[in-house]
Structures are given as structure tokens and as C-alpha cells.
Amino acid sequence: MQKYFLCRYDELAEGQSRGFCLGDTAAGSDNVFAVMKDGEVYAYKNSCPHRGINLDWQENQFLDPDGALIQCASHGALFLIESGECIAGPCAGDALTPVPIEHSPEGLYVLLAE
């Protein structure tokens, strides 16, 4: 497992989402995003199960206008924040790929398979 630093706790506020590019961009990288809801942080790979494209169309914009669901900017699929399950759109029944989060005194880390 490879451990990547995401951000300090104060850099991800309640009801917000934030994207991260991990690894060496020259060698290819993993894109992930994190959302804080009800004091919990949820992280997923930034890849829609429908077409394998990034979910965001603007930097750090992963949520619907109400901030209640994750939304794919390309075709409007909606995902539950807590589980990543697609509840509306062409990939209904599929799910986002979760990424394990580790809490430390410095902030948040994600763990990715090498």
C-alpha cells in the first residue's frame, strides 16, 4: 500500500468536496476526491463507473447544487456520499470505488494499492 497525504483537517470543511492528484504525473497518477459530511470524510477514485471519466467539471466540484449527493458533471449521475452507490443516471446500481482514509495528527491520508 502506498500512503498519500491529502490535506490538513482545516482544508476540508463540512459539506465540501475536494479533488487530489496523487503520484508522479509523468508516470501516470491516481485522481481521488474527498467529501466531508456529518463530520466524516469519504474518499473515492475520481472515475465515473459509467464511462471511466472524471466526475468534476470544475476544480473541487463533485457535489450536486444542494451538497447532498455526489454528481457526475458529464451525464448527471447521482451517488450517495456515504457509500458511493449510484442512485440515478446511466450507471444506477453501480458504485464509485472507495479509497481508504487514514487520520493522523498532520491531517488526512489515503491508502492506495501499489
Biopython code that builds the backbone (N, CA, C, O; Angstrom):
import numpy as np
from Bio.PDB.StructureBuilder import StructureBuilder

atoms = [
    (1, "MET", "N", (0.837, -1.191, 0.000)),
    (1, "MET", "CA", (0.000, 0.000, 0.000)),
    (1, "MET", "C", (0.876, 1.247, 0.000)),
    (1, "MET", "O", (1.895, 1.313, 0.688)),
    (2, "GLN", "N", (0.465, 2.209, -0.770)),
    (2, "GLN", "CA", (1.141, 3.498, -0.819)),
    (2, "GLN", "C", (0.287, 4.514, -0.069)),
    (2, "GLN", "O", (-0.931, 4.557, -0.241)),
    (3, "LYS", "N", (0.924, 5.323, 0.755)),
    (3, "LYS", "CA", (0.224, 6.303, 1.578)),
    (3, "LYS", "C", (0.487, 7.699, 1.012)),
    (3, "LYS", "O", (1.637, 8.086, 0.804)),
    (4, "TYR", "N", (-0.602, 8.458, 0.761)),
    (4, "TYR", "CA", (-0.502, 9.804, 0.202)),
    (4, "TYR", "C", (-1.188, 10.804, 1.125)),
    (4, "TYR", "O", (-2.305, 10.577, 1.590)),
    (5, "PHE", "N", (-0.501, 11.908, 1.380)),
    (5, "PHE", "CA", (-1.087, 12.988, 2.174)),
    (5, "PHE", "C", (-2.092, 13.734, 1.317)),
    (5, "PHE", "O", (-1.787, 14.111, 0.186)),
    (6, "LEU", "N", (-3.301, 13.953, 1.853)),
    (6, "LEU", "CA", (-4.318, 14.715, 1.141)),
    (6, "LEU", "C", (-4.329, 16.168, 1.571)),
    (6, "LEU", "O", (-4.066, 17.065, 0.769)),
    (7, "CYS", "N", (-4.637, 16.399, 2.849)),
    (7, "CYS", "CA", (-4.771, 17.765, 3.317)),
    (7, "CYS", "C", (-4.852, 17.796, 4.840)),
    (7, "CYS", "O", (-5.040, 16.776, 5.503)),
    (8, "ARG", "N", (-4.701, 19.010, 5.365)),
    (8, "ARG", "CA", (-4.918, 19.206, 6.799)),
    (8, "ARG", "C", (-6.417, 19.186, 7.052)),
    (8, "ARG", "O", (-7.208, 19.375, 6.128)),
    (9, "TYR", "N", (-6.803, 18.960, 8.285)),
    (9, "TYR", "CA", (-8.229, 18.907, 8.639)),
    (9, "TYR", "C", (-8.964, 20.203, 8.311)),
    (9, "TYR", "O", (-10.129, 20.165, 7.914)),
    (10, "ASP", "N", (-8.307, 21.339, 8.469)),
    (10, "ASP", "CA", (-8.977, 22.616, 8.218)),
    (10, "ASP", "C", (-9.092, 22.957, 6.733)),
    (10, "ASP", "O", (-9.653, 23.995, 6.383)),
    (11, "GLU", "N", (-8.570, 22.103, 5.862)),
    (11, "GLU", "CA", (-8.644, 22.352, 4.420)),
    (11, "GLU", "C", (-9.813, 21.628, 3.742)),
    (11, "GLU", "O", (-9.985, 21.728, 2.528)),
    (12, "LEU", "N", (-10.612, 20.903, 4.524)),
    (12, "LEU", "CA", (-11.806, 20.238, 4.005)),
    (12, "LEU", "C", (-12.925, 20.476, 4.999)),
    (12, "LEU", "O", (-12.968, 19.858, 6.063)),
    (13, "ALA", "N", (-13.827, 21.371, 4.647)),
    (13, "ALA", "CA", (-14.889, 21.778, 5.570)),
    (13, "ALA", "C", (-16.135, 20.919, 5.379)),
    (13, "ALA", "O", (-16.307, 20.258, 4.354)),
    (14, "GLU", "N", (-16.974, 20.945, 6.365)),
    (14, "GLU", "CA", (-18.264, 20.251, 6.324)),
    (14, "GLU", "C", (-19.042, 20.653, 5.073)),
    (14, "GLU", "O", (-19.173, 21.838, 4.768)),
    (15, "GLY", "N", (-19.556, 19.652, 4.352)),
    (15, "GLY", "CA", (-20.353, 19.908, 3.163)),
    (15, "GLY", "C", (-19.560, 20.276, 1.926)),
    (15, "GLY", "O", (-20.135, 20.690, 0.920)),
    (16, "GLN", "N", (-18.237, 20.128, 1.990)),
    (16, "GLN", "CA", (-17.393, 20.464, 0.850)),
    (16, "GLN", "C", (-16.755, 19.214, 0.251)),
    (16, "GLN", "O", (-16.647, 18.172, 0.897)),
    (17, "SER", "N", (-16.338, 19.355, -1.002)),
    (17, "SER", "CA", (-15.589, 18.303, -1.681)),
    (17, "SER", "C", (-14.285, 18.896, -2.196)),
    (17, "SER", "O", (-14.173, 20.101, -2.423)),
    (18, "ARG", "N", (-13.308, 18.022, -2.373)),
    (18, "ARG", "CA", (-12.013, 18.489, -2.863)),
    (18, "ARG", "C", (-11.334, 17.363, -3.621)),
    (18, "ARG", "O", (-11.313, 16.221, -3.163)),
    (19, "GLY", "N", (-10.776, 17.687, -4.784)),
    (19, "GLY", "CA", (-10.075, 16.703, -5.592)),
    (19, "GLY", "C", (-8.574, 16.749, -5.358)),
    (19, "GLY", "O", (-8.019, 17.779, -4.976)),
    (20, "PHE", "N", (-7.925, 15.607, -5.598)),
    (20, "PHE", "CA", (-6.485, 15.488, -5.385)),
    (20, "PHE", "C", (-5.872, 14.643, -6.491)),
    (20, "PHE", "O", (-6.436, 13.628, -6.900)),
    (21, "CYS", "N", (-4.719, 15.069, -6.966)),
    (21, "CYS", "CA", (-3.938, 14.295, -7.922)),
    (21, "CYS", "C", (-2.772, 13.694, -7.144)),
    (21, "CYS", "O", (-1.967, 14.418, -6.557)),
    (22, "LEU", "N", (-2.688, 12.378, -7.145)),
    (22, "LEU", "CA", (-1.670, 11.693, -6.351)),
    (22, "LEU", "C", (-0.622, 11.064, -7.260)),
    (22, "LEU", "O", (-0.925, 10.632, -8.372)),
    (23, "GLY", "N", (0.576, 11.020, -6.787)),
    (23, "GLY", "CA", (1.631, 10.336, -7.518)),
    (23, "GLY", "C", (2.324, 11.227, -8.532)),
    (23, "GLY", "O", (2.060, 12.426, -8.622)),
    (24, "ASP", "N", (3.203, 10.619, -9.279)),
    (24, "ASP", "CA", (4.028, 11.293, -10.275)),
    (24, "ASP", "C", (3.219, 11.442, -11.563)),
    (24, "ASP", "O", (2.857, 10.446, -12.188)),
    (25, "THR", "N", (2.936, 12.681, -11.959)),
    (25, "THR", "CA", (2.120, 12.885, -13.146)),
    (25, "THR", "C", (2.802, 12.359, -14.409)),
    (25, "THR", "O", (2.115, 11.974, -15.355)),
    (26, "ALA", "N", (4.121, 12.333, -14.446)),
    (26, "ALA", "CA", (4.819, 11.818, -15.631)),
    (26, "ALA", "C", (4.606, 10.309, -15.773)),
    (26, "ALA", "O", (4.551, 9.789, -16.888)),
    (27, "ALA", "N", (4.487, 9.613, -14.651)),
    (27, "ALA", "CA", (4.321, 8.159, -14.682)),
    (27, "ALA", "C", (2.854, 7.761, -14.612)),
    (27, "ALA", "O", (2.534, 6.579, -14.493)),
    (28, "GLY", "N", (1.980, 8.725, -14.683)),
    (28, "GLY", "CA", (0.554, 8.441, -14.504)),
    (28, "GLY", "C", (0.221, 8.645, -13.044)),
    (28, "GLY", "O", (1.070, 8.438, -12.176)),
    (29, "SER", "N", (-0.981, 9.040, -12.767)),
    (29, "SER", "CA", (-1.330, 9.325, -11.383)),
    (29, "SER", "C", (-2.736, 8.852, -11.093)),
    (29, "SER", "O", (-3.518, 8.553, -11.995)),
    (30, "ASP", "N", (-3.029, 8.794, -9.828)),
    (30, "ASP", "CA", (-4.370, 8.456, -9.384)),
    (30, "ASP", "C", (-5.051, 9.741, -8.962)),
    (30, "ASP", "O", (-4.481, 10.549, -8.228)),
    (31, "ASN", "N", (-6.260, 9.919, -9.425)),
    (31, "ASN", "CA", (-7.061, 11.059, -9.013)),
    (31, "ASN", "C", (-8.117, 10.566, -8.039)),
    (31, "ASN", "O", (-8.819, 9.590, -8.304)),
    (32, "VAL", "N", (-8.218, 11.247, -6.919)),
    (32, "VAL", "CA", (-9.209, 10.906, -5.912)),
    (32, "VAL", "C", (-9.893, 12.195, -5.471)),
    (32, "VAL", "O", (-9.409, 13.293, -5.745)),
    (33, "PHE", "N", (-11.021, 12.048, -4.788)),
    (33, "PHE", "CA", (-11.661, 13.208, -4.190)),
    (33, "PHE", "C", (-12.198, 12.805, -2.831)),
    (33, "PHE", "O", (-12.451, 11.630, -2.564)),
    (34, "ALA", "N", (-12.366, 13.794, -1.987)),
    (34, "ALA", "CA", (-12.871, 13.563, -0.638)),
    (34, "ALA", "C", (-14.032, 14.514, -0.376)),
    (34, "ALA", "O", (-14.071, 15.633, -0.887)),
    (35, "VAL", "N", (-14.971, 14.043, 0.430)),
    (35, "VAL", "CA", (-16.134, 14.827, 0.824)),
    (35, "VAL", "C", (-16.288, 14.700, 2.333)),
    (35, "VAL", "O", (-16.146, 13.609, 2.884)),
    (36, "MET", "N", (-16.579, 15.815, 3.004)),
    (36, "MET", "CA", (-16.877, 15.742, 4.428)),
    (36, "MET", "C", (-18.375, 15.927, 4.618)),
    (36, "MET", "O", (-18.956, 16.923, 4.187)),
    (37, "LYS", "N", (-18.993, 14.938, 5.277)),
    (37, "LYS", "CA", (-20.421, 15.000, 5.569)),
    (37, "LYS", "C", (-20.649, 14.519, 6.988)),
    (37, "LYS", "O", (-20.192, 13.439, 7.361)),
    (38, "ASP", "N", (-21.345, 15.304, 7.773)),
    (38, "ASP", "CA", (-21.653, 14.979, 9.167)),
    (38, "ASP", "C", (-20.396, 14.618, 9.957)),
    (38, "ASP", "O", (-20.407, 13.711, 10.789)),
    (39, "GLY", "N", (-19.311, 15.346, 9.680)),
    (39, "GLY", "CA", (-18.062, 15.148, 10.396)),
    (39, "GLY", "C", (-17.228, 13.961, 9.938)),
    (39, "GLY", "O", (-16.135, 13.744, 10.462)),
    (40, "GLU", "N", (-17.714, 13.192, 8.979)),
    (40, "GLU", "CA", (-16.987, 12.044, 8.433)),
    (40, "GLU", "C", (-16.408, 12.407, 7.069)),
    (40, "GLU", "O", (-16.999, 13.179, 6.315)),
    (41, "VAL", "N", (-15.244, 11.837, 6.767)),
    (41, "VAL", "CA", (-14.626, 12.056, 5.466)),
    (41, "VAL", "C", (-14.764, 10.781, 4.640)),
    (41, "VAL", "O", (-14.450, 9.683, 5.100)),
    (42, "TYR", "N", (-15.240, 10.954, 3.411)),
    (42, "TYR", "CA", (-15.401, 9.853, 2.464)),
    (42, "TYR", "C", (-14.529, 10.161, 1.261)),
    (42, "TYR", "O", (-14.519, 11.293, 0.777)),
    (43, "ALA", "N", (-13.799, 9.170, 0.772)),
    (43, "ALA", "CA", (-12.929, 9.376, -0.388)),
    (43, "ALA", "C", (-13.188, 8.290, -1.428)),
    (43, "ALA", "O", (-13.450, 7.131, -1.107)),
    (44, "TYR", "N", (-13.104, 8.715, -2.687)),
    (44, "TYR", "CA", (-13.350, 7.818, -3.822)),
    (44, "TYR", "C", (-12.382, 8.138, -4.946)),
    (44, "TYR", "O", (-11.858, 9.249, -5.026)),
    (45, "LYS", "N", (-12.145, 7.161, -5.818)),
    (45, "LYS", "CA", (-11.406, 7.436, -7.044)),
    (45, "LYS", "C", (-12.275, 8.341, -7.908)),
    (45, "LYS", "O", (-13.494, 8.178, -7.962)),
    (46, "ASN", "N", (-11.649, 9.283, -8.572)),
    (46, "ASN", "CA", (-12.363, 10.238, -9.411)),
    (46, "ASN", "C", (-12.593, 9.611, -10.786)),
    (46, "ASN", "O", (-11.960, 9.981, -11.774)),
    (47, "SER", "N", (-13.510, 8.659, -10.818)),
    (47, "SER", "CA", (-13.811, 7.953, -12.058)),
    (47, "SER", "C", (-15.255, 7.475, -12.018)),
    (47, "SER", "O", (-15.641, 6.697, -11.146)),
    (48, "CYS", "N", (-16.043, 7.948, -12.966)),
    (48, "CYS", "CA", (-17.442, 7.539, -13.033)),
    (48, "CYS", "C", (-17.525, 6.092, -13.531)),
    (48, "CYS", "O", (-16.877, 5.752, -14.522)),
    (49, "PRO", "N", (-18.308, 5.233, -12.867)),
    (49, "PRO", "CA", (-18.407, 3.844, -13.310)),
    (49, "PRO", "C", (-19.071, 3.690, -14.685)),
    (49, "PRO", "O", (-18.953, 2.637, -15.311)),
    (50, "HIS", "N", (-19.760, 4.717, -15.150)),
    (50, "HIS", "CA", (-20.443, 4.651, -16.452)),
    (50, "HIS", "C", (-19.457, 4.718, -17.609)),
    (50, "HIS", "O", (-19.518, 3.889, -18.517)),
    (51, "ARG", "N", (-18.542, 5.696, -17.593)),
    (51, "ARG", "CA", (-17.633, 5.892, -18.725)),
    (51, "ARG", "C", (-16.175, 5.973, -18.323)),
    (51, "ARG", "O", (-15.311, 6.097, -19.192)),
    (52, "GLY", "N", (-15.872, 5.907, -17.037)),
    (52, "GLY", "CA", (-14.481, 5.971, -16.587)),
    (52, "GLY", "C", (-13.867, 7.355, -16.671)),
    (52, "GLY", "O", (-12.644, 7.490, -16.647)),
    (53, "ILE", "N", (-14.689, 8.378, -16.769)),
    (53, "ILE", "CA", (-14.188, 9.752, -16.854)),
    (53, "ILE", "C", (-14.257, 10.422, -15.487)),
    (53, "ILE", "O", (-14.950, 9.952, -14.584)),
    (54, "ASN", "N", (-13.530, 11.524, -15.350)),
    (54, "ASN", "CA", (-13.575, 12.278, -14.094)),
    (54, "ASN", "C", (-14.987, 12.793, -13.850)),
    (54, "ASN", "O", (-15.723, 13.109, -14.785)),
    (55, "LEU", "N", (-15.347, 12.872, -12.571)),
    (55, "LEU", "CA", (-16.681, 13.317, -12.188)),
    (55, "LEU", "C", (-16.844, 14.834, -12.209)),
    (55, "LEU", "O", (-17.940, 15.337, -12.455)),
    (56, "ASP", "N", (-15.771, 15.558, -11.955)),
    (56, "ASP", "CA", (-15.855, 17.017, -11.813)),
    (56, "ASP", "C", (-15.633, 17.722, -13.148)),
    (56, "ASP", "O", (-14.864, 17.261, -13.992)),
    (57, "TRP", "N", (-16.321, 18.847, -13.319)),
    (57, "TRP", "CA", (-16.100, 19.678, -14.498)),
    (57, "TRP", "C", (-15.428, 20.988, -14.121)),
    (57, "TRP", "O", (-14.895, 21.688, -14.981)),
    (58, "GLN", "N", (-15.452, 21.316, -12.844)),
    (58, "GLN", "CA", (-14.716, 22.449, -12.296)),
    (58, "GLN", "C", (-13.948, 21.940, -11.089)),
    (58, "GLN", "O", (-14.367, 20.987, -10.433)),
    (59, "GLU", "N", (-12.835, 22.571, -10.803)),
    (59, "GLU", "CA", (-11.994, 22.143, -9.697)),
    (59, "GLU", "C", (-12.792, 22.052, -8.398)),
    (59, "GLU", "O", (-13.482, 22.992, -8.004)),
    (60, "ASN", "N", (-12.680, 20.905, -7.752)),
    (60, "ASN", "CA", (-13.293, 20.635, -6.446)),
    (60, "ASN", "C", (-14.822, 20.643, -6.454)),
    (60, "ASN", "O", (-15.434, 20.763, -5.393)),
    (61, "GLN", "N", (-15.449, 20.518, -7.616)),
    (61, "GLN", "CA", (-16.907, 20.499, -7.716)),
    (61, "GLN", "C", (-17.390, 19.070, -7.973)),
    (61, "GLN", "O", (-17.483, 18.631, -9.119)),
    (62, "PHE", "N", (-17.693, 18.359, -6.900)),
    (62, "PHE", "CA", (-18.133, 16.969, -7.002)),
    (62, "PHE", "C", (-19.562, 16.776, -6.499)),
    (62, "PHE", "O", (-20.117, 15.684, -6.626)),
    (63, "LEU", "N", (-20.161, 17.814, -5.933)),
    (63, "LEU", "CA", (-21.474, 17.677, -5.305)),
    (63, "LEU", "C", (-22.567, 18.346, -6.137)),
    (63, "LEU", "O", (-22.309, 19.267, -6.911)),
    (64, "ASP", "N", (-23.791, 17.857, -5.955)),
    (64, "ASP", "CA", (-24.939, 18.483, -6.609)),
    (64, "ASP", "C", (-25.166, 19.866, -5.988)),
    (64, "ASP", "O", (-24.546, 20.186, -4.974)),
    (65, "PRO", "N", (-26.042, 20.690, -6.575)),
    (65, "PRO", "CA", (-26.243, 22.047, -6.052)),
    (65, "PRO", "C", (-26.649, 22.113, -4.579)),
    (65, "PRO", "O", (-26.337, 23.093, -3.903)),
    (66, "ASP", "N", (-27.339, 21.088, -4.071)),
    (66, "ASP", "CA", (-27.739, 21.063, -2.662)),
    (66, "ASP", "C", (-26.642, 20.546, -1.741)),
    (66, "ASP", "O", (-26.767, 20.651, -0.521)),
    (67, "GLY", "N", (-25.568, 19.990, -2.300)),
    (67, "GLY", "CA", (-24.495, 19.419, -1.497)),
    (67, "GLY", "C", (-24.885, 18.119, -0.823)),
    (67, "GLY", "O", (-24.223, 17.684, 0.119)),
    (68, "ALA", "N", (-25.959, 17.490, -1.299)),
    (68, "ALA", "CA", (-26.460, 16.264, -0.669)),
    (68, "ALA", "C", (-25.961, 14.992, -1.336)),
    (68, "ALA", "O", (-25.950, 13.931, -0.712)),
    (69, "LEU", "N", (-25.547, 15.085, -2.602)),
    (69, "LEU", "CA", (-25.130, 13.911, -3.366)),
    (69, "LEU", "C", (-23.898, 14.242, -4.198)),
    (69, "LEU", "O", (-23.653, 15.404, -4.522)),
    (70, "ILE", "N", (-23.131, 13.225, -4.538)),
    (70, "ILE", "CA", (-22.043, 13.372, -5.495)),
    (70, "ILE", "C", (-22.680, 13.328, -6.884)),
    (70, "ILE", "O", (-23.562, 12.508, -7.139)),
    (71, "GLN", "N", (-22.234, 14.207, -7.779)),
    (71, "GLN", "CA", (-22.840, 14.267, -9.105)),
    (71, "GLN", "C", (-21.770, 14.214, -10.183)),
    (71, "GLN", "O", (-20.762, 14.916, -10.101)),
    (72, "CYS", "N", (-21.992, 13.378, -11.197)),
    (72, "CYS", "CA", (-21.111, 13.336, -12.360)),
    (72, "CYS", "C", (-21.462, 14.505, -13.263)),
    (72, "CYS", "O", (-22.611, 14.640, -13.683)),
    (73, "ALA", "N", (-20.503, 15.337, -13.561)),
    (73, "ALA", "CA", (-20.747, 16.526, -14.369)),
    (73, "ALA", "C", (-21.067, 16.183, -15.823)),
    (73, "ALA", "O", (-21.702, 16.983, -16.511)),
    (74, "SER", "N", (-20.645, 15.023, -16.306)),
    (74, "SER", "CA", (-20.851, 14.687, -17.713)),
    (74, "SER", "C", (-22.271, 14.262, -18.041)),
    (74, "SER", "O", (-22.824, 14.687, -19.054)),
    (75, "HIS", "N", (-22.869, 13.428, -17.198)),
    (75, "HIS", "CA", (-24.206, 12.942, -17.525)),
    (75, "HIS", "C", (-25.175, 12.988, -16.360)),
    (75, "HIS", "O", (-26.280, 12.452, -16.452)),
    (76, "GLY", "N", (-24.776, 13.626, -15.257)),
    (76, "GLY", "CA", (-25.702, 13.884, -14.163)),
    (76, "GLY", "C", (-25.981, 12.732, -13.224)),
    (76, "GLY", "O", (-26.872, 12.839, -12.381)),
    (77, "ALA", "N", (-25.250, 11.630, -13.336)),
    (77, "ALA", "CA", (-25.460, 10.518, -12.401)),
    (77, "ALA", "C", (-25.285, 11.022, -10.975)),
    (77, "ALA", "O", (-24.448, 11.885, -10.714)),
    (78, "LEU", "N", (-26.080, 10.478, -10.050)),
    (78, "LEU", "CA", (-26.037, 10.889, -8.654)),
    (78, "LEU", "C", (-25.624, 9.715, -7.779)),
    (78, "LEU", "O", (-26.091, 8.591, -7.967)),
    (79, "PHE", "N", (-24.743, 9.988, -6.821)),
    (79, "PHE", "CA", (-24.184, 8.961, -5.951)),
    (79, "PHE", "C", (-24.357, 9.362, -4.490)),
    (79, "PHE", "O", (-24.239, 10.537, -4.143)),
    (80, "LEU", "N", (-24.636, 8.385, -3.643)),
    (80, "LEU", "CA", (-24.695, 8.633, -2.202)),
    (80, "LEU", "C", (-23.299, 8.925, -1.690)),
    (80, "LEU", "O", (-22.349, 8.227, -2.045)),
    (81, "ILE", "N", (-23.164, 9.941, -0.866)),
    (81, "ILE", "CA", (-21.855, 10.312, -0.327)),
    (81, "ILE", "C", (-21.308, 9.200, 0.570)),
    (81, "ILE", "O", (-20.120, 8.884, 0.515)),
    (82, "GLU", "N", (-22.168, 8.613, 1.390)),
    (82, "GLU", "CA", (-21.718, 7.638, 2.386)),
    (82, "GLU", "C", (-21.263, 6.307, 1.796)),
    (82, "GLU", "O", (-20.426, 5.630, 2.393)),
    (83, "SER", "N", (-21.794, 5.916, 0.642)),
    (83, "SER", "CA", (-21.455, 4.590, 0.098)),
    (83, "SER", "C", (-20.918, 4.632, -1.329)),
    (83, "SER", "O", (-20.322, 3.657, -1.787)),
    (84, "GLY", "N", (-21.116, 5.726, -2.033)),
    (84, "GLY", "CA", (-20.701, 5.815, -3.427)),
    (84, "GLY", "C", (-21.667, 5.140, -4.389)),
    (84, "GLY", "O", (-21.399, 5.091, -5.590)),
    (85, "GLU", "N", (-22.785, 4.619, -3.891)),
    (85, "GLU", "CA", (-23.755, 3.927, -4.740)),
    (85, "GLU", "C", (-24.453, 4.915, -5.665)),
    (85, "GLU", "O", (-24.887, 5.985, -5.237)),
    (86, "CYS", "N", (-24.557, 4.543, -6.948)),
    (86, "CYS", "CA", (-25.260, 5.364, -7.926)),
    (86, "CYS", "C", (-26.754, 5.116, -7.779)),
    (86, "CYS", "O", (-27.227, 3.986, -7.900)),
    (87, "ILE", "N", (-27.492, 6.198, -7.514)),
    (87, "ILE", "CA", (-28.939, 6.063, -7.307)),
    (87, "ILE", "C", (-29.757, 6.647, -8.457)),
    (87, "ILE", "O", (-30.977, 6.484, -8.487)),
    (88, "ALA", "N", (-29.103, 7.325, -9.404)),
    (88, "ALA", "CA", (-29.800, 7.882, -10.563)),
    (88, "ALA", "C", (-28.802, 8.108, -11.684)),
    (88, "ALA", "O", (-27.667, 8.525, -11.452)),
    (89, "GLY", "N", (-29.244, 7.825, -12.905)),
    (89, "GLY", "CA", (-28.388, 8.026, -14.065)),
    (89, "GLY", "C", (-28.065, 6.714, -14.746)),
    (89, "GLY", "O", (-28.560, 5.664, -14.337)),
    (90, "PRO", "N", (-27.237, 6.758, -15.788)),
    (90, "PRO", "CA", (-26.964, 5.577, -16.600)),
    (90, "PRO", "C", (-26.192, 4.471, -15.881)),
    (90, "PRO", "O", (-26.129, 3.346, -16.377)),
    (91, "CYS", "N", (-25.615, 4.766, -14.743)),
    (91, "CYS", "CA", (-24.864, 3.735, -14.012)),
    (91, "CYS", "C", (-25.577, 3.336, -12.721)),
    (91, "CYS", "O", (-24.937, 2.834, -11.797)),
    (92, "ALA", "N", (-26.902, 3.551, -12.642)),
    (92, "ALA", "CA", (-27.670, 3.200, -11.442)),
    (92, "ALA", "C", (-27.406, 1.763, -11.037)),
    (92, "ALA", "O", (-27.450, 0.851, -11.862)),
    (93, "GLY", "N", (-27.131, 1.577, -9.762)),
    (93, "GLY", "CA", (-26.815, 0.254, -9.230)),
    (93, "GLY", "C", (-25.319, 0.003, -9.128)),
    (93, "GLY", "O", (-24.894, -0.845, -8.344)),
    (94, "ASP", "N", (-24.510, 0.720, -9.903)),
    (94, "ASP", "CA", (-23.056, 0.634, -9.779)),
    (94, "ASP", "C", (-22.611, 1.526, -8.618)),
    (94, "ASP", "O", (-23.438, 2.141, -7.944)),
    (95, "ALA", "N", (-21.320, 1.589, -8.396)),
    (95, "ALA", "CA", (-20.818, 2.421, -7.297)),
    (95, "ALA", "C", (-19.445, 2.974, -7.626)),
    (95, "ALA", "O", (-18.704, 2.407, -8.429)),
    (96, "LEU", "N", (-19.121, 4.087, -6.992)),
    (96, "LEU", "CA", (-17.776, 4.642, -7.061)),
    (96, "LEU", "C", (-16.824, 3.723, -6.306)),
    (96, "LEU", "O", (-17.249, 2.960, -5.438)),
    (97, "THR", "N", (-15.542, 3.796, -6.634)),
    (97, "THR", "CA", (-14.535, 2.986, -5.958)),
    (97, "THR", "C", (-14.047, 3.724, -4.714)),
    (97, "THR", "O", (-13.427, 4.782, -4.827)),
    (98, "PRO", "N", (-14.323, 3.173, -3.518)),
    (98, "PRO", "CA", (-13.889, 3.859, -2.296)),
    (98, "PRO", "C", (-12.374, 3.776, -2.117)),
    (98, "PRO", "O", (-11.722, 2.847, -2.593)),
    (99, "VAL", "N", (-11.846, 4.759, -1.430)),
    (99, "VAL", "CA", (-10.420, 4.823, -1.116)),
    (99, "VAL", "C", (-10.291, 4.927, 0.401)),
    (99, "VAL", "O", (-10.893, 5.815, 1.004)),
    (100, "PRO", "N", (-9.515, 4.034, 1.036)),
    (100, "PRO", "CA", (-9.363, 4.094, 2.488)),
    (100, "PRO", "C", (-8.699, 5.397, 2.949)),
    (100, "PRO", "O", (-7.732, 5.867, 2.350)),
    (101, "ILE", "N", (-9.241, 5.957, 4.016)),
    (101, "ILE", "CA", (-8.728, 7.189, 4.633)),
    (101, "ILE", "C", (-8.019, 6.839, 5.930)),
    (101, "ILE", "O", (-8.466, 5.977, 6.687)),
    (102, "GLU", "N", (-6.918, 7.513, 6.172)),
    (102, "GLU", "CA", (-6.214, 7.374, 7.449)),
    (102, "GLU", "C", (-6.120, 8.754, 8.091)),
    (102, "GLU", "O", (-5.732, 9.726, 7.442)),
    (103, "HIS", "N", (-6.478, 8.830, 9.367)),
    (103, "HIS", "CA", (-6.406, 10.084, 10.121)),
    (103, "HIS", "C", (-5.089, 10.097, 10.888)),
    (103, "HIS", "O", (-4.692, 9.089, 11.472)),
    (104, "SER", "N", (-4.421, 11.240, 10.884)),
    (104, "SER", "CA", (-3.182, 11.402, 11.628)),
    (104, "SER", "C", (-3.161, 12.804, 12.226)),
    (104, "SER", "O", (-3.999, 13.633, 11.870)),
    (105, "PRO", "N", (-2.231, 13.083, 13.118)),
    (105, "PRO", "CA", (-2.155, 14.441, 13.675)),
    (105, "PRO", "C", (-1.933, 15.514, 12.600)),
    (105, "PRO", "O", (-2.359, 16.656, 12.775)),
    (106, "GLU", "N", (-1.263, 15.155, 11.480)),
    (106, "GLU", "CA", (-0.991, 16.119, 10.411)),
    (106, "GLU", "C", (-2.217, 16.390, 9.552)),
    (106, "GLU", "O", (-2.353, 17.474, 8.985)),
    (107, "GLY", "N", (-3.115, 15.402, 9.454)),
    (107, "GLY", "CA", (-4.279, 15.552, 8.603)),
    (107, "GLY", "C", (-4.728, 14.224, 8.029)),
    (107, "GLY", "O", (-4.634, 13.185, 8.683)),
    (108, "LEU", "N", (-5.221, 14.270, 6.794)),
    (108, "LEU", "CA", (-5.800, 13.098, 6.152)),
    (108, "LEU", "C", (-4.849, 12.492, 5.126)),
    (108, "LEU", "O", (-4.182, 13.202, 4.373)),
    (109, "TYR", "N", (-4.805, 11.176, 5.116)),
    (109, "TYR", "CA", (-4.036, 10.422, 4.131)),
    (109, "TYR", "C", (-4.981, 9.442, 3.449)),
    (109, "TYR", "O", (-6.001, 9.055, 4.019)),
    (110, "VAL", "N", (-4.638, 9.040, 2.220)),
    (110, "VAL", "CA", (-5.332, 7.919, 1.576)),
    (110, "VAL", "C", (-4.321, 6.809, 1.358)),
    (110, "VAL", "O", (-3.119, 7.049, 1.235)),
    (111, "LEU", "N", (-4.834, 5.597, 1.314)),
    (111, "LEU", "CA", (-4.001, 4.418, 1.091)),
    (111, "LEU", "C", (-4.419, 3.795, -0.230)),
    (111, "LEU", "O", (-5.587, 3.462, -0.424)),
    (112, "LEU", "N", (-3.463, 3.639, -1.137)),
    (112, "LEU", "CA", (-3.745, 3.053, -2.447)),
    (112, "LEU", "C", (-2.831, 1.857, -2.675)),
    (112, "LEU", "O", (-1.669, 1.852, -2.268)),
    (113, "ALA", "N", (-3.380, 0.851, -3.329)),
    (113, "ALA", "CA", (-2.575, -0.325, -3.693)),
    (113, "ALA", "C", (-1.512, 0.113, -4.691)),
    (113, "ALA", "O", (-1.757, 0.970, -5.540)),
    (114, "GLU", "N", (-0.337, -0.481, -4.581)),
    (114, "GLU", "CA", (0.757, -0.113, -5.486)),
    (114, "GLU", "C", (0.579, -0.718, -6.847)),
    (114, "GLU", "O", (1.411, -0.508, -7.729)),
]
sb = StructureBuilder()
sb.init_structure("model")
sb.init_model(0)
sb.init_chain("A")
sb.init_seg("    ")
for serial, (resi, resn, name, xyz) in enumerate(atoms, 1):
    if name == "N":
        sb.init_residue(resn, " ", resi, " ")
    sb.init_atom(name, np.array(xyz, "f"), 0.0, 1.0, " ", f" {name:<3s}", serial, name[0])
structure = sb.get_structure()
